[in-house]
Amino acid sequence: MRRAGEGGRDLSGPASDAAAAAAVGDAANAADGLPLPRRVWAVVTLALGITLAVLDSSIANVALPTIAGGLGVSAAQSVWIVNAYQLTVAACLLPLALLGEIVGFRRVYLAGLALFVVGALACALSPSLPWLVAARVLLGLGGAGIMSVSTSLVSLTYPRAMLGRAVGINAMIVAGGTALGPGIAGAVLSVADWPWLFAIYLPIGLVALAVGRRALPGSPRASHRFDLGAALLNAATLCLFIVAIDGAGRGADAWVVGAELGLALLLGALLVRRELRSPHPLLPVDLLRIPAFGLSIAGSACAFAAHTMAYIALPFLFQGVMGKSPGEIGLLMTPWAAVIMLVAPLAGRLSDRHPAAVLGGLGMALLAAGLASLALLPAQAQAADIVWRMTLCGIGFGLFQTPNNRTMIASAPLRRRGGASGMQATARVCGQVLGAALTALVFHLLAARGALAALWLAAAFALLAGGASLLRLGRREAGVQ
């Protein structure tokens, strides 16, 4: 049997010319992108994997009441169907990104796809809540494998001169999955039981695996070992942080939340202390010292917190204040994600020629303006008044996301692309969790006025993200500007 190493060297006997061409010189090709048509097939694989990870989040949230009813469990118990996936992803992103640097990004990505397929099958066959939660953990491990190294693989698939365009396509896929998820969930549940929501992942994952084995680029492999102690500290810190802020949003006892946050901070401090002494840190403290990278991470977390707050608050505003029907709410929410799909690739092209700091700052200013204008709408607002404001929000978020992601990747040395990719995904997840918890807390404290207050808070977070972006002006971004 013949096997191609991550560095592109043949490790055993003869094979077909096509396989040899795909393997020989893999690392050299990956240094400035893959040749056509292999690049196209690599992009297909990456798009399918990212779509799976994004679809799962939106589909599971929409289908949660149906799944709870099918399993005969309470709404409170069913939350663990979402939490199990979310906590697993958050805990595993950075460890799997580091593992990608050691064994190769391609191997981690393909292993993540395989675990996702197995996890999806286990979810579809789960007879009870405990089985489904366990299957969601496996699915989360697969999703973390996909997300932790996908951006690194994107950067190795395209030439450096096209990096902004590549990241823009990636953002378009994410937005498309977000927009399509609720519709897919509704369509499936209208004709089939909830297990089919997970069964539809199987053919997509299998196709991505088959194509990815031959198309994905190799990467240089680091010689250092995997730091299990740091991985455990990272997992404990992030899980405690997420549980604490989720509890705060749900009105848990203050002393419990405080104890969880205090322990998370203690473990986080131990992790940072450990990583500062490590020549190959799992938590990329070396990258966070790069101003352009650190500010991009901070901006990303704030931007996704704002995005999540708005996405949770707006349906309550539309239904509770404006009296819109569920069908109308779905249509009114669509322009935001749809516009991101259009703007993200354009923003990627712009970021190849213009400063990402300016594009990101402008994007977050537009998002803040759109959110504020939505909060100021009268109760009798017409659909057209809502749509152009949602469109403005989508333009702003799309204009920020792609240039910001490009800066994160381009600011990191090639050997640390794994850490950069993992940190990018971690910032997104932490921002989403923080946004959801803050929105729940605002609703808990302000009741009927919670939706409007959450929109104003989201606008404030958008301005923070814009400020972080503008602070990058004049900062060196390796090979970017």
C-alpha positions as CSV (number, residue, x, y, z in Angstrom):
1,M,0.0,0.0,0.0
2,R,1.3,3.5,-0.8
3,R,0.9,6.5,1.4
4,A,1.8,10.1,0.9
5,G,3.4,11.9,3.8
6,E,2.2,15.4,4.9
7,G,5.4,16.8,3.6
8,G,4.6,15.3,0.2
9,R,7.2,12.5,0.1
10,D,6.2,9.0,-1.0
11,L,6.5,6.6,1.9
12,S,6.1,3.3,0.2
13,G,5.9,1.5,-3.2
14,P,4.6,2.5,-6.6
15,A,1.2,4.1,-7.4
16,S,-0.6,5.8,-10.2
17,D,0.8,8.9,-11.9
18,A,-2.1,10.9,-10.6
19,A,-1.4,10.0,-7.0
20,A,2.3,10.7,-7.5
21,A,1.6,14.1,-9.0
22,A,-0.7,14.9,-6.0
23,A,2.0,13.9,-3.5
24,V,5.4,14.9,-4.9
25,G,6.3,18.5,-4.0
26,D,3.2,18.9,-1.9
27,A,4.9,21.1,0.7
28,A,6.5,23.2,-1.9
29,N,3.2,23.7,-3.8
30,A,1.4,24.5,-0.5
31,A,3.9,27.2,0.3
32,D,2.2,29.3,-2.5
33,G,-1.0,27.5,-3.2
34,L,-2.0,24.4,-5.1
35,P,-2.1,24.1,-8.9
36,L,-5.4,23.9,-10.8
37,P,-7.5,21.8,-10.9
38,R,-6.4,20.3,-7.6
39,R,-7.0,23.7,-5.9
40,V,-10.7,23.5,-7.0
41,W,-11.1,20.0,-5.4
42,A,-9.4,21.1,-2.2
43,V,-11.8,24.1,-2.0
44,V,-14.8,21.7,-2.5
45,T,-13.6,19.5,0.4
46,L,-13.0,22.5,2.7
47,A,-16.4,24.0,1.7
48,L,-18.3,20.8,2.5
49,G,-16.6,20.3,5.8
50,I,-17.1,23.9,6.9
51,T,-20.8,23.7,5.8
52,L,-21.3,20.6,8.0
53,A,-19.9,22.4,11.0
54,V,-21.9,25.5,10.5
55,L,-25.1,23.7,9.5
56,D,-25.0,21.6,12.7
57,S,-25.0,24.6,15.0
58,S,-28.0,26.3,13.3
59,I,-30.0,23.1,12.7
60,A,-29.6,21.8,16.3
61,N,-30.8,25.1,17.8
62,V,-33.9,25.3,15.6
63,A,-34.8,21.6,16.1
64,L,-34.2,21.5,19.8
65,P,-37.9,21.7,20.8
66,T,-38.8,18.9,18.3
67,I,-35.9,16.7,19.5
68,A,-36.9,17.3,23.2
69,G,-40.5,16.2,22.4
70,G,-39.3,13.1,20.5
71,L,-37.2,12.0,23.3
72,G,-39.7,12.9,26.0
73,V,-37.4,15.3,27.9
74,S,-37.8,18.8,29.3
75,A,-36.6,21.9,27.6
76,A,-34.0,22.4,30.3
77,Q,-32.6,18.9,29.8
78,S,-32.6,19.3,26.0
79,V,-30.2,22.2,26.3
80,W,-27.4,19.7,26.8
81,I,-27.8,18.6,23.2
82,V,-26.4,22.0,22.2
83,N,-24.1,22.4,25.2
84,A,-22.3,19.0,24.7
85,Y,-21.4,20.0,21.2
86,Q,-20.4,23.6,22.1
87,L,-18.3,22.6,25.1
88,T,-16.4,19.9,23.2
89,V,-15.6,22.2,20.3
90,A,-14.4,25.0,22.6
91,A,-12.2,22.5,24.6
92,C,-10.6,20.9,21.6
93,L,-10.0,23.7,19.1
94,L,-6.5,24.8,20.3
95,P,-5.3,21.2,21.1
96,L,-6.3,20.0,17.7
97,A,-4.7,23.0,16.0
98,L,-1.4,22.2,17.8
99,L,-1.8,18.6,16.8
100,G,-2.2,19.8,13.2
101,E,1.2,21.5,13.4
102,I,2.8,18.2,14.5
103,V,1.1,15.6,12.4
104,G,-0.2,17.8,9.5
105,F,-3.3,19.9,9.0
106,R,-4.6,17.5,6.4
107,R,-4.6,14.5,8.7
108,V,-6.4,16.4,11.5
109,Y,-9.0,17.7,9.0
110,L,-9.7,14.3,7.5
111,A,-9.8,12.7,10.9
112,G,-12.3,15.4,12.0
113,L,-14.5,14.7,9.0
114,A,-14.4,10.9,9.7
115,L,-15.4,11.5,13.4
116,F,-18.1,13.9,12.3
117,V,-19.6,11.2,10.0
118,V,-19.5,8.6,12.8
119,G,-20.9,11.1,15.3
120,A,-23.8,12.0,12.9
121,L,-24.6,8.3,12.5
122,A,-24.6,7.9,16.3
123,C,-26.9,10.9,16.7
124,A,-29.3,9.6,14.2
125,L,-29.5,6.2,15.9
126,S,-29.6,7.5,19.5
127,P,-32.6,6.1,21.5
128,S,-32.3,8.4,24.5
129,L,-31.0,11.7,25.7
130,P,-27.8,10.3,27.3
131,W,-26.9,8.5,24.1
132,L,-27.6,11.6,22.1
133,V,-25.5,13.8,24.3
134,A,-22.6,11.3,24.1
135,A,-23.0,11.2,20.3
136,R,-23.0,15.1,20.3
137,V,-19.6,15.0,22.1
138,L,-18.2,12.8,19.3
139,L,-19.8,15.1,16.7
140,G,-18.2,18.1,18.5
141,L,-14.8,16.4,18.5
142,G,-15.2,16.0,14.7
143,G,-16.4,19.6,14.3
144,A,-13.4,20.8,16.3
145,G,-11.0,18.9,14.0
146,I,-12.6,20.5,10.9
147,M,-12.7,24.1,12.3
148,S,-9.3,24.0,14.0
149,V,-7.3,23.7,10.9
150,S,-9.6,24.7,8.0
151,T,-8.2,28.3,7.8
152,S,-4.7,26.9,7.8
153,L,-5.6,24.7,4.9
154,V,-7.3,27.5,3.1
155,S,-4.1,29.6,3.4
156,L,-2.1,26.7,1.9
157,T,-4.5,26.0,-0.9
158,Y,-4.5,29.5,-2.5
159,P,-1.4,31.6,-3.5
160,R,-0.5,34.3,-1.0
161,A,-1.6,37.0,-3.4
162,M,-5.1,35.5,-3.4
163,L,-5.3,35.0,0.4
164,G,-7.9,37.7,0.9
165,R,-10.1,36.2,-1.8
166,A,-9.7,32.8,-0.3
167,V,-10.8,33.9,3.2
168,G,-13.7,35.7,1.6
169,I,-14.9,32.6,0.0
170,N,-14.6,30.8,3.3
171,A,-16.7,33.5,5.0
172,M,-19.3,33.3,2.2
173,I,-19.6,29.5,2.9
174,V,-20.1,30.2,6.7
175,A,-22.7,32.8,6.0
176,G,-24.5,30.5,3.5
177,G,-24.6,27.6,6.0
178,T,-26.0,30.0,8.7
179,A,-28.7,31.3,6.3
180,L,-29.7,27.8,5.0
181,G,-29.7,26.0,8.4
182,P,-33.1,27.0,9.7
183,G,-34.7,26.4,6.3
184,I,-33.1,23.0,6.0
185,A,-34.2,22.1,9.5
186,G,-37.8,23.2,8.8
187,A,-37.9,21.3,5.5
188,V,-36.6,18.0,7.0
189,L,-38.9,18.2,10.0
190,S,-41.9,18.8,7.8
191,V,-41.5,15.4,6.1
192,A,-39.4,13.3,8.5
193,D,-38.5,12.7,12.2
194,W,-35.6,14.5,13.9
195,P,-33.0,11.7,13.4
196,W,-32.9,12.6,9.7
197,L,-31.5,16.0,10.6
198,F,-28.3,14.1,11.4
199,A,-28.6,11.5,8.7
200,I,-28.3,14.2,6.0
201,Y,-24.7,14.9,7.1
202,L,-23.6,11.4,6.1
203,P,-23.4,11.7,2.3
204,I,-21.9,15.2,2.5
205,G,-19.2,14.0,4.9
206,L,-18.4,10.9,2.9
207,V,-18.0,12.9,-0.3
208,A,-15.7,15.4,1.4
209,L,-13.6,12.5,2.8
210,A,-13.2,10.8,-0.6
211,V,-12.2,14.1,-2.4
212,G,-10.1,15.4,0.5
213,R,-7.8,12.4,0.7
214,R,-6.4,13.3,-2.7
215,A,-6.9,17.0,-3.0
216,L,-6.0,18.7,0.3
217,P,-2.5,20.2,0.6
218,G,0.2,18.9,2.8
219,S,2.0,21.1,5.4
220,P,5.3,21.3,7.1
221,R,5.4,19.1,10.2
222,A,6.8,20.4,13.5
223,S,9.1,18.2,15.6
224,H,7.9,19.1,19.0
225,R,5.6,16.9,21.1
226,F,2.0,17.4,22.0
227,D,1.5,19.0,25.4
228,L,-1.2,17.0,27.2
229,G,-1.0,19.0,30.4
230,A,-1.6,22.3,28.5
231,A,-4.5,20.7,26.6
232,L,-6.2,19.6,29.8
233,L,-5.8,23.1,31.4
234,N,-7.1,24.7,28.3
235,A,-10.2,22.5,28.2
236,A,-10.9,23.0,31.9
237,T,-10.5,26.8,31.6
238,L,-12.7,27.2,28.6
239,C,-15.4,24.9,29.8
240,L,-15.6,26.5,33.2
241,F,-15.8,30.0,31.6
242,I,-18.6,28.9,29.2
243,V,-20.6,27.2,32.0
244,A,-20.1,30.3,34.3
245,I,-21.3,32.9,31.8
246,D,-24.1,30.6,30.6
247,G,-25.2,30.3,34.2
248,A,-25.1,34.0,34.7
249,G,-27.3,34.5,31.7
250,R,-29.8,31.9,33.1
251,G,-29.9,33.6,36.6
252,A,-27.9,31.1,38.5
253,D,-26.8,31.9,42.1
254,A,-24.1,34.6,42.1
255,W,-21.8,32.6,44.3
256,V,-21.8,29.6,42.0
257,V,-21.1,31.8,39.0
258,G,-18.4,33.6,40.9
259,A,-16.8,30.4,42.0
260,E,-16.8,29.0,38.4
261,L,-15.3,32.2,37.0
262,G,-12.7,32.4,39.8
263,L,-11.6,28.8,39.1
264,A,-11.5,29.5,35.4
265,L,-9.3,32.5,35.9
266,L,-7.0,30.5,38.2
267,L,-6.6,27.7,35.7
268,G,-6.2,30.2,32.9
269,A,-3.4,32.0,34.8
270,L,-1.7,28.6,35.3
271,L,-2.1,27.9,31.6
272,V,-0.6,31.2,30.6
273,R,2.3,30.8,33.0
274,R,3.0,27.3,31.6
275,E,2.7,28.5,28.0
276,L,5.0,31.5,28.5
277,R,7.8,29.0,29.3
278,S,7.0,26.7,26.4
279,P,8.9,27.0,23.1
280,H,5.8,25.5,21.3
281,P,2.8,26.8,23.2
282,L,-0.7,25.4,22.7
283,L,-2.2,28.7,23.7
284,P,-0.5,30.9,21.1
285,V,1.0,33.5,23.5
286,D,3.8,34.0,21.0
287,L,1.2,35.0,18.3
288,L,-0.7,37.2,20.8
289,R,2.4,39.3,21.2
290,I,2.1,40.3,17.5
291,P,0.0,43.5,17.7
292,A,-1.9,42.8,14.5
293,F,-2.8,39.3,15.5
294,G,-3.8,40.1,19.1
295,L,-6.0,43.0,18.0
296,S,-7.6,40.9,15.3
297,I,-8.5,38.2,17.9
298,A,-10.0,40.8,20.2
299,G,-12.0,42.4,17.3
300,S,-13.2,39.0,16.2
301,A,-14.5,38.0,19.7
302,C,-16.3,41.4,20.0
303,A,-17.8,41.2,16.5
304,F,-19.2,37.7,17.0
305,A,-20.6,38.7,20.4
306,A,-22.4,41.6,18.7
307,H,-23.6,39.3,15.9
308,T,-24.9,36.7,18.3
309,M,-26.7,39.3,20.6
310,A,-28.5,40.7,17.6
311,Y,-29.5,37.3,16.2
312,I,-31.0,36.3,19.5
313,A,-32.7,39.7,20.3
314,L,-34.1,40.5,16.9
315,P,-36.7,37.7,16.7
316,F,-38.0,38.8,20.1
317,L,-38.2,42.4,18.9
318,F,-40.0,41.5,15.7
319,Q,-42.5,39.2,17.4
320,G,-43.0,40.8,20.8
321,V,-42.9,44.5,19.9
322,M,-43.8,44.5,16.2
323,G,-46.2,41.6,16.1
324,K,-44.6,39.8,13.2
325,S,-45.5,36.1,12.5
326,P,-42.8,33.4,12.6
327,G,-42.8,33.2,8.8
328,E,-42.3,36.9,8.5
329,I,-39.5,36.8,11.1
330,G,-37.6,34.2,9.0
331,L,-37.8,36.3,5.9
332,L,-36.8,39.4,7.8
333,M,-33.7,37.7,9.2
334,T,-32.5,36.4,5.8
335,P,-31.0,39.6,4.3
336,W,-28.3,39.8,7.0
337,A,-26.7,36.4,6.1
338,A,-27.5,36.7,2.4
339,V,-25.7,40.0,2.1
340,I,-22.6,38.6,4.0
341,M,-22.5,35.9,1.2
342,L,-22.2,38.7,-1.4
343,V,-20.0,41.1,0.5
344,A,-17.4,38.6,2.0
345,P,-15.7,37.7,-1.3
346,L,-15.6,41.3,-2.4
347,A,-14.1,42.3,1.0
348,G,-11.5,39.6,0.5
349,R,-10.5,41.1,-2.8
350,L,-10.3,44.5,-1.3
351,S,-8.2,43.3,1.6
352,D,-5.6,42.0,-0.9
353,R,-5.1,45.7,-2.0
354,H,-6.2,47.9,0.9
355,P,-5.5,48.1,4.6
356,A,-7.6,45.5,6.5
357,A,-7.6,47.9,9.5
358,V,-9.6,50.5,7.6
359,L,-12.0,48.0,6.0
360,G,-12.7,46.4,9.4
361,G,-13.2,49.7,11.1
362,L,-15.6,50.8,8.4
363,G,-17.5,47.5,8.6
364,M,-18.0,47.6,12.3
365,A,-19.1,51.3,12.1
366,L,-21.8,50.2,9.6
367,L,-22.8,47.3,11.8
368,A,-23.2,49.6,14.8
369,A,-25.2,52.0,12.8
370,G,-27.5,49.3,11.5
371,L,-28.0,47.9,15.0
372,A,-28.8,51.3,16.4
373,S,-31.2,52.0,13.6
374,L,-33.0,48.7,14.3
375,A,-33.3,49.6,18.0
376,L,-34.9,53.0,17.0
377,L,-37.6,51.5,14.8
378,P,-41.2,52.2,15.8
379,A,-43.5,49.3,16.6
380,Q,-45.4,49.9,13.3
381,A,-42.3,49.6,11.1
382,Q,-42.8,48.3,7.6
383,A,-40.9,45.3,6.2
384,A,-38.9,47.6,3.9
385,D,-37.7,49.7,6.8
386,I,-36.4,46.5,8.5
387,V,-34.9,45.0,5.4
388,W,-32.5,47.9,4.5
389,R,-31.3,48.0,8.1
390,M,-30.7,44.3,8.1
391,T,-28.9,44.7,4.8
392,L,-26.7,47.4,6.3
393,C,-25.8,45.1,9.2
394,G,-24.8,42.3,6.8
395,I,-22.7,44.7,4.7
396,G,-20.9,45.8,7.8
397,F,-20.2,42.4,9.2
398,G,-19.1,41.0,5.8
399,L,-16.7,44.0,5.3
400,F,-15.1,43.3,8.7
401,Q,-15.0,39.5,8.9
402,T,-12.9,38.7,5.8
403,P,-10.2,41.3,6.1
404,N,-9.9,40.6,9.9
405,N,-9.5,36.8,9.3
406,R,-7.0,37.5,6.6
407,T,-4.9,39.5,8.9
408,M,-5.0,36.8,11.6
409,I,-3.6,34.2,9.2
410,A,-1.1,36.5,7.4
411,S,0.3,37.8,10.6
412,A,1.4,34.3,11.7
413,P,4.5,32.6,10.5
414,L,3.9,29.6,8.3
415,R,5.0,27.2,11.0
416,R,2.4,28.7,13.4
417,R,-0.6,28.7,11.0
418,G,-2.1,25.9,13.1
419,G,-2.1,28.0,16.2
420,A,-3.5,31.0,14.3
421,S,-6.3,28.9,12.8
422,G,-7.2,27.4,16.2
423,M,-7.2,30.8,17.9
424,Q,-9.4,32.3,15.2
425,A,-12.0,29.6,15.7
426,T,-11.7,29.9,19.5
427,A,-12.3,33.6,19.4
428,R,-15.4,33.1,17.3
429,V,-16.8,30.4,19.7
430,C,-16.0,32.5,22.8
431,G,-17.6,35.6,21.2
432,Q,-20.7,33.7,20.4
433,V,-21.0,32.2,23.9
434,L,-20.4,35.6,25.5
435,G,-23.0,37.2,23.3
436,A,-25.6,34.5,24.1
437,A,-24.9,34.8,27.8
438,L,-25.1,38.6,27.9
439,T,-28.3,38.6,25.9
440,A,-29.8,36.1,28.3
441,L,-28.7,38.2,31.3
442,V,-30.2,41.3,29.8
443,F,-33.5,39.5,29.2
444,H,-33.4,38.2,32.7
445,L,-32.8,41.7,34.2
446,L,-35.0,43.8,31.9
447,A,-37.7,41.4,30.7
448,A,-39.8,43.2,28.0
449,R,-37.1,45.8,27.4
450,G,-34.4,43.2,27.0
451,A,-34.5,43.0,23.2
452,L,-33.9,46.7,22.7
453,A,-31.2,46.8,25.4
454,A,-29.4,43.8,23.8
455,L,-29.4,45.6,20.4
456,W,-27.8,48.7,22.0
457,L,-25.2,46.4,23.8
458,A,-24.5,44.7,20.5
459,A,-23.9,48.1,18.8
460,A,-21.4,48.9,21.6
461,F,-19.5,45.6,21.0
462,A,-19.5,46.4,17.3
463,L,-17.8,49.7,18.1
464,L,-15.3,47.9,20.3
465,A,-14.5,45.6,17.4
466,G,-14.1,48.5,15.0
467,G,-11.8,50.3,17.5
468,A,-9.6,47.1,17.8
469,S,-9.4,47.0,14.0
470,L,-8.4,50.6,13.6
471,L,-5.7,50.2,16.2
472,R,-3.9,47.9,13.7
473,L,-3.2,50.9,11.4
474,G,0.6,51.1,11.0
475,R,1.1,47.7,12.6
476,R,3.2,45.2,10.6
477,E,1.2,42.3,9.2
478,A,3.6,39.8,7.8
479,G,3.3,39.9,4.1
480,V,-0.1,41.7,4.1
481,Q,0.5,45.5,3.9
